Amino acid sequence: MSAETYRDAWGIPHLRAATAGELARAQGRVTARDRAWQLEVERHRAQGTSASFLGPGALSWDRLARRARLADTARRCFAALEDKDPETAAWVREYTDGVNEGLAACDAPEFARTGLAPGRWEPWTPLAVWLATHILFAGFPAKLWREHITAHLGPDAVALFATDGPGTAGSNGWLVSGERTVTGHAIVAGDPHRFIEEPGVYQQIHLSCPEFDVVGLAVPGVPGIAHFGHTGTVAWAITNAMADYQDLYRERLRRTGAGVEALGPDGTWHRAARHTETIHVAGEDSVEVEVIETDRGPVIAGGPEGLDDGTPAALSLRYPPRVTADLGFGALLPLLRARRVADVDRALDAWAEPVNVVQAADTEGGLLHRVAGRVPVRATANRLRPVPAWEPGHAWTGWHTPPRAGLTDGVAVMANQRGPATPLGVEFAPPHRADRIAALLAGKERWSAADMPALHTDTHLASAGPLLDLVTALDGLSPGAAALRDRLLAWDRRMDADSAGAAAYAAVRGAVVRHLAAHPALAPAAVPPAYPEVLQPWLALVPRIAYALEHLLRAEDPYGIDRAEAVRAALEEVAAEPPAGTWGDTHRLAPWRALPDTSGSPEPGLSGDHDCVLCTSAVPGLTDRAARGPAARYVWDLADRRRSGWVVPHGASGVPGSPHHRDQQPLWLGGELAPVVTDFDRLTKETDD
């Protein structure tokens, strides 16, 4: 008997084995049973082959994956791992062997629906999945936005529009030391904010062998528990540090009889690597893509002939794993084996990407608040915009030392705001979530694990202030608009699903965004440059205005825009056709699925908003539907791991029709947590493998 699989009441897998390798194999096997279709989708995305069954809508992503050399980078990283850390490489191999065993026996209905059969996982596939999941995490396309808005409005516009953009993902997290808890032991809690997918992007799992016993949130397709874990004596969690660690270079390319050359900073033309690949597209002809790599990195947009619209441009992407052949997988086994904060700290020294803010605590009172990941040292201009590859001064010259921080009044809060990672980033999330969490924690001297869901689900919207201030100052309104103004000013500023006031505020806010976007001063920026479709969300004007609305409404001279008149027009517009119901009637979950949902079940209405602690992000001016939100919630109690809790938006199983496919959704919607169970005597044994 190499491994045992158990399940709790929520269908969450609990695995027990004699060795770490056998446990990794069991993790791969059970993940394939629970998430076979999800694994197949992720494998294809990592390889740039998803259009072969998803159709032309996936083509832009596949082009990026091919041109950015994601699969090739994963192969390189795994080869380096085999050379430098053969134990971890063998452990990853065990995981992929388990995945292949599980896929061979899977009966996920999506395969029959699409006529596909599961493909084979290679030892480097988990690294490719990790890289594909996070390649856009640092938001390098924001550099294209800064260049675009500067061209239309000048350099001052960069700061005006600087905010957490539509393509980034964030999180909340907080660490409460033992001096501020009822037990005298620390609590680590929070929720990662990502695009909500079905199945979910996090997998609740329990991994137990003589070397370690860990519960946490795994990424399906990747062994171990990287981001959120509790070993019983130490627990850790992360948020996106908002660091800038990827660079874009403008390249001058030319074709020669031998291939393609790129002009380097030494004034010399250098041979670029070049080949072509074929992308198969379901229902359409195959597409050939030219893959070019210069001394800076892979060319992800344009080429010797420029962009698709003829603009003479080519962009190469430089990102750490491509440069170092290290994706940070050497941290994964040490994290599982950690017993104290010092162990977590040492493990994180090997972390590469994404760059995270990490909090950890142990049962002996140890605390940790640091940044983990690899950020290059280079010129300031590299961090702000694409830089010319043919000019000197833009090379990477080393790596930043990850910053550290302490606690304030026994508490540390991480919510993508300016904090310990400030020296490493350019744009950060507005401070509202972090400030609100800190204020709530300051409101009580002692906290328990059971208290934490009240923070997870707080819906106060501090960013409503600037718009409501302008509403307050309006006069000469029509009777309907005046009544709407009075309703807004009486509203409690909570974005609750059952709130008519929240619905009215959201309607006015969306109308203001649209009026601003249509203003002659901003409208020219609505036409984005001809970069690939997958990068366009970072270049769209309406979402940029929506997420920078506070700045635009407070700026001293926003390009001659009469903001009071824009708010007046929005108020009159909404008063003429007010929302009929509550915020939850239109603010509904919009999860991403590789295949359309055929269940016919309506998506639930949601509380929260982009700047609430309960961060469920709509795109004001475009839609109230929320594609992003808490991809999981967790509370790690260091006094007793059995008093910890967790929840995901759907369920532990990715198989439609399974009783555990969506059984956690009522908990997730209600702000409740499922208990963390670690006693195997309380679990139901499923198999001996």
Secondary structure, 3 states (H helix, E strand, C coil): CCEEEEECCCCCEEEEECCHHHHHHHHHHHHHHHHHHHHHHHHHHHHCCCHHHHCHHHHHHHHHHHHCCHHHHHHHHHHHHHHHCHHHHHHHHHHHHHHHHHHHCCCCHHHHHHCCCCCCCCCCHHHHHHHHHHCCCCCCCHHHHHHHHHHHHCCHHHHHCCCCCCCCCEEEEEEECHHHECCCCCEEEEEEEEECECCCCCEEEEEEECCEEEEEEECCCCCCCCCEEECCCEEEEEEECCECCCEEEECCEEEECCEEEEECCCCCEEEEEEEEEEECCCCCCCEEEEEEECCCCEEEEECCCCCCCCCCCEEEEECHHHHHCCCCHHHHHHHHHCCCHHHHHHHHCCCCCCCEEEEEEECCCCEEEEEECCCECCCHHHHHCCEECCCCCCCCCCECCCCECCCECCEEEECCCCCCCHHHECCCCCCHHHHHHHHHHHCCCCECHHHCHHHHCCCECHHHHHHHHHHHHCCCCCHHHHHHHHHHHHCCCECCCCCHHHHHHHHHHHHHHHHHHHCCCCHHHHCCCCCCHHHHHHHCHHHHHHHCHHHHHHCCCCCCCCHHHHHHHHHHHHHHCCCCCCHHHHCEECCECCCCCCCCCCCCECCCCCCCCCCCEEECCCEEEEEEEECCEEEEECCCHHHCEEECCCCCCCCCCCCCCCCCHHHHHHCCCEECCCCHHHCEEEEEC
